[in-house]
Amino acid sequence: MSNDDVLPIVLASFSTDPETPNAGAKVTLYFSFENETDSDITCQEIAIDLNPGDTPENLCTDEAVQDSVITPSHPGSWNFQHAYDKTKKVHYLSLTPHNSHHPVLGPGDRLDVAITVQVSAGLRSDDLTETVVTVTEHIGDARPSQDIPLAKSPAGTVFDSFRADPPDKVLVQQGEHLQLSWSCDPIGFERGSTAGKPYYTLTIDYDQLAEPLDITDLNNDGAGAYTGPDEDHSLALSHTTLFALTLTLWDKTHQQKLTHTLTTLVSVQPTDVDLGNLSIDRTASILTDPQLITTIGNHVATTDGLLLCTVRGSNSGIVVKVTAPDAEEVDYAINTGTVDPYDDPTQFTGCRMLLPIARDSTVSISSPESDGTYRTAWYPLGIGTLAKQ
């Protein structure tokens, strides 16, 4: 964020979902305002200007501003409306205190606002454009403002379905050869560095590599597969491994870039199980019947287990946040961006991930996308549920 003026009511945080707005799709902008002083602040209005217009540099059109949905955290204390700027001749979002005779924000008071708006499609597929959102506060006779730069992603960039191949291979044996596949079709971008033209690169990273490996040449006709770092070293795992696939888009000047990252987790089936003084060197069955998780929110693992998450359909996604005992939170996410190719209603096939969960871990499940469907299933290693908090 760039500061043109110091905002008395501090914009404590700003984020978007998705992280980079996609041309032609909806985006939700999250604002959090806070009075960090020790005294009251009299504020007549907080204005959020999305700087609408019809050029690639605009986040959205003026019509989209009028159709935007505003969700406040304190609807009883503040009024939220679509206002009109007579000077600029465009609409903006206006936040005003409900009690106009006492428009005060007290010390430590906080105001959270979410705005969902349709991103304009006026962006060529080979453009990487940065737009600006402006926040202005009307405090007495002063009107301090702050500009927030916001990248805008090209329409038509397909980057999804990063997973083990075939899709049902969610568990592999130690030392078994593995292949990972993905979909990647950045329309309007050349494959690899090309003079005077926008281009893209692909890298993969996991714990067997000293640094991310460039695999751009493996992407052909909108898809690719990875079987190992070279012909003499095929991909085989000795332990559960997290893979990260990163797409980087460069504009034609090779100065501006956008990055997108997909992750997938491949779990390894142990050959030996050591349970205290009990050693099992042959076949053992320790998984019980799965428990379908039908509610989002926070859950607690009452035993060790595996959480299988699957998403399918258009614009479907799921985010799982795992906090193991005495450990920091780790976030995992999968999503789809294209129409599901599977029409058989008896099958639930799509992007998936399998997460090992330690006993007493807190597991937060959310589905930020709403067009598609998702399913989560808990496979306890013993007897125990993934209990809703």
N, C-alpha and C positions, 0 to 999 in steps of 0.2 A: 504494500500500500504506500502511496505517496502522500505526503502531508503538505497541502497548500497553506492551511491554517491549522492551529491547534484547536481541536474540538473540545469544548468544555465538558460535554457529555461524551466520554471516550467511546469510540468504536472498538470495544474490547476484542472482538473477533469477527471474522468474515470468512465464509466458506460457500462452496457450491456443490450441488449433486445433480449430474456427475461433476467430477473435478474440473473437466474442460467442457464447456457448453458445446454441443454439436449443432451445426447449422441445420435448421428444419425440424429440430426436436425440442422438447420442453426441458427447462432447467429450473431448479429451485435454488434461490439465493438466501443464505442465512446471515442475518445481522444480529449482533448482540451489543447493545448500548449500556453503559454503566456510568453512574456518578461516582467517581473515585475520590472526590473531595470530602472534606469534613463538614460541609455546609450545603444548604439547599441550593438548587439551580433552577431559576425560573426560565422555562422554555415554552415559547408559544407554538413551535412547530419543528418537527424533524422531517426534512424533505429528501426523498430518495429518487434521484433522477437517473433513469436507465439510458438517457441520451438517445431516444429512439430516432429512427430514420430509415432510409431505403438503400444505404450504401453498405459495402462489406465491413466498414468500420463501426457500424451500429450493431448493438446486441440484438435489437428487436425493432419492430415497427411501432408507430404510435397506436395503431389499432390493437396490437398485442399488449401494450401497456394497459389499455382500457379493459382488456379481457383478462388481465392477470388476477391471480388469486392471492390474497394477503391473509396470513395466519399470524395473529399476535399472541403473545404470552399472557397479556393482561387486558383482555378486551373490555373489561368494565372500567378501566382507568384511562384508556386512550381511544380516540376515534381514528379509524383508518379509512381512507377514501382515495379515489382516483381524482386528482385535482388537475386544473388546466393552467399552464404557464402562458399568460397573454403575450409576454415578450418573445419567447421562443416559439409560441404557437404549437406546443406539444403537451401531452399529459405527463404527470409524474405521480409518485405515491406520497401521500401526505399523512403524517402522524401528528395528531394534536391532542392535548390533554382533554379529558372529558369535562373537567371543571375549568372552564375558561377564566373564571375569576380567581383561581388558585392553581396556576399551571406550574406546579413545583415537582421536581424530582429530588427526593431526599438523599442523604449520604448513603452510599452503598446500594441504592435502588438500581434495578436492572430491567431492561426492556429487550425482549427477544422477538424478532420478526422473521417470518419466512415468506418469500415471494416466489410464486411459480409462474413462469412466463414462457411463451413460445419464442424460441430463437429464430430470427429471420433466416430464410434460405438464401439470401443474397450474398453468397460467398462462393467463389469458384473453387473447384475441388483441389486446385493446386495453390490456394492461398493459405497462409498462416497469418491471421490478422488479430491484433490486440485492440480490444474495445475498452471503454471507460464507463464506470458507474460513479456518480457523484452524490455525496451525502452533504446536505446543508442544514445547519441548525439556526433557527430564528430565536435569538436570545436578546431581549431588549431591542436596541437599535443595531446590534451586530448580527452578521450572517456569515460566520466562518464555515468553510467547506473543505471537503477532503475527496480527492479522486482515488478510485480503486481500479487499477489496470486489470483486465480480464482477458485471457486468451480465448480465441474462438476457433473450434476445430472444424476441419473441412467436412462437408457432407459426403456420404458414400464410402468412407473409409471403414472397411470391414476387418476387424481384428478380434477373433474369438476362437472358441472351441479348442483351447490348448489342453491336451489330455493325453493319457496313455492310449496306445493304439494296439488292439481294438478297444473300443470304448468300455467294454465290460471288464477290462483287465485292471481292477482296482487293487488287487493283491498280486505280488509276484514272488517267486521263489528267490532265495539268495543265489546270486550268480547267473540268474536267467537273463537272456538277452532281451532288451526292452527297446521299444520305439515310441517316440512322442510325436504327435501330429498337431497341426493348427490350421486355421484359416486366416489369410492375410492378403487383402487386395486393396492397397491404397490407390484409389483411382486418381490419375493425373500425376503420379510420382514415379520417377524412374527407379529401377532397382540398382542400388549402389550409387556412389558419387558420380555425378554427370555434370560437366561444365555447363553453366548457364541455365540449368533446368532444376526444378524441384526433384528431390530424390528421397528414398527411405533406406534405412538399415535395420537389420534384425540381429539381436544378440541373445544368447542363452547363458544362464549362470546357475551353478549348483555347487555343492561343497567339494566335488572332485576336481574342480577347475581352479587354477590359481587366479584367474581373472575372467570376466565375461568373454565369451567366444563369439566372434562374428560369424553368423550363419545365413547372411543375406542371400548367398548363392543357392541355398537349399529351398528358397521360396519360388515356386513355379506355378503359373496359372492360378494364382489366388490361394494356394495351399502349399504346405511343406511338411517334411518329416525329418526327425533327428534320430540317428542310431548310434552316435558316438562321436568323439572329437576327431577321429581319423579312421582310415581303413584298418589300421593295426590295433585300434582300441575301441571295441564296441561298447555300448552302454549296458552295464550290468551293475546291480546294486547289492551292497551288503547290509544296508540299513534303510529305514524309511527316509526319503529324501524330498526336499522341497525344490522345485524348479521354477525359475523366473525367466519369462520370455519378454523382451523389451523391443518395442517398435519405436524408432525415432524418425520423425518427419522433418525434412529440411526444406526451406523455401528456395527459390531460384537464385537468391543472393548468397546462399549457404551461410547466412548469419543467424536467422531465426529458426528455432526448432521447437517441436512438441514431442513429448515422450508418453507412451502408453505401456503399461506392464501388466501381463497376465501371469498368474501362478497356478501350479498344479502340484499336488502331493501324491507321491507313489509310495505305498506301504509295502514292506517286505515281510513275508511270512517267515517267522523264525523256525529253524529246523530243530532246535533244542529248547526246552522250557525248563528253567530252574526255579522252583518254588521252595525256597528255604532248603530243607533237607530232602525234598522230593525232586528228583531229576527224571525227566521224561525224554528219552532219546528216540522214540518211535512216534507213531501217529497218536495224537491226543485231541480230543474235542473239548474246547473250553468256551466256545461261543454258545449262548442260549438264544431263544427266539428273539427277533428284533422287536423293538418298541417304536412305533411311528410317533414322531413328535409333530403335533398338529397346532401348536401355539408358538407365537414368537415371544421374545422377551428373555428374561434371565432364567437359567436352569442350573441345577447342581448335580454333579455326577456322584452317585452314592457308591460307585465301584469303578475300577478301571474299565475302559471300553473303547469302542470305535464308533464314530459318528459319520454316517454316509449321507452326503448332501447331493441332490440332483436337481437341476433346473432345466426346463424345456419351454418352448414357445417363443414368441416374439418379445424381445426386451424383458426377459425374465432374469432375476438375480437374487442372490442370497449372500448375506454377510454373517460370518460366525466369528465372535470374539472370545478367545479362550484365555482364562486367567488361572494358571495352575497354582497350587499352594506355594506360598513364598516366592512367587515369580511374577514378572511383569506381564501385562496383557499382550497377546499376540493375535493379530487380525488376519482372517482369511476371507477371500471373496471369489465367487464365480458368477458369470453372467453370460447371457446370449444376446446377440444383436441382430439376428436374422430369423426368418421363419423356420420353425422346426421341420426338418425333412421327414420325420417319422409320423405316419398317419395311423398306425395300428394302435387302437385304444387300449389293447391289452398289454402294451409295452410302455414302460416309463424310462425312455432312453434320452439322454441329453448330456450336457456338461455336468461333470460330477467331481467331487473330491472326497477323500476318506481321511478323517482326522483321528489320530490316537489321543484319547482324553484320559488324564490321570484322575484317580479318585480324589474327591473333594474339590475338583476344579469348578470354577464358575463359567458357564457357557451362555453367551448372549447371542440370540438368533434374530436376525431382522431381514426383511425383504424390501429393499428400497424401490425396486421396479415392480409394477403392478399388472402389466399386460399379459405376462406368461404365468406359469405355475412352477412350484418347487415342492420337493419332498425331502424330509430328513428322517433318518431311521437310526436308532440307537442299538448297537450290538454290545451288550455288557459282557465282560470277561468274568463270568460268574453270575451271581444273582444281585441285581441292583438296577435301579431306574435312573433316568435322567429327569430329575424331579423339578417341576416348575416352582420358582420362588414366589 
